[in-house]
Amino acid sequence: MNKKISIIPIVAILLSGCNVNVDASEPPKGYDSSITLQAEVSTLITDCTQIAEYRLMLEYPELESSISYPDPETSVIEFNRPENWDERSLETLCRHGELTFRKGTETATDSDGQTIPSGEILLQNTDIATAWAGMMSTDLGPTYVVNVKMSDIGRDKFAAATEELAGTDTPISIWYDNDMISAPTVNTAITNGEAIISGDFTVESANELAASINSGTLPCGLTITDFKIGEDK
């Protein structure tokens, strides 16, 4: 087995955040656009908004943006982007965005009746130093991937976990929020602190996942209450 965990993403995972309706028949440019956000905890609106803006900027480095706070519970991100942009980026803004590597695939049911992972957490966002989208050659040709490099602490945690589970039937399951995206088994200890997330990515969805990992998790729920996608100039 390759010494890099292969994570098969489910594209629907990246689309299961806020309810946003955008006409995709003509991809919008993004000039004079704005997104209005509301935080579940009003005192965290600033932190949530800054993470949301950071996710946009990571996906679109040429983005020009500004933030305003019309009232204590609401923020507005105004932005300009000179090229077509993927409206699915609106979805990634309000995802909690927690990536976890867990021992086994056990789940439980929370008070709302939702299925959530319950296995021991081996690694999480704070153990990852950086993530970036790239390409990898496969038997079927080039494919988009997300590369993950762990912090020193994360590398040691992952090395210990893979050494313990190597050669056993217990997988390391990888979760994005409460969605399991892969559960590979381990043949040998992985000590270099690197992993590759591979699967049916497009360049946009690979960038979205990398941006979400790099931005960290939202400290509370975040909702898009209004948006305006500007027209091409």
Secondary structure, DSSP 8 states (H G I E B T S, - for coil): --SS-EE---GGGGG-SS------SS----TTEEEEEEESSGGGHHHHHHHHHHHHHHH-TT-EEEEEEEETTEEEEEEE-SS---TTHHHHHTS---EEEEES--EEE-TTS-EEE-S-EEEEGGGEEEEEEEEEEETTEEEEEEEEEE-HHHHHHHHHHHHHHTTSS--EEEEETTEEEE----SS---S-EEEEEEEE-HHHHHHHHHHHHH---SS-EEEEEEE-----
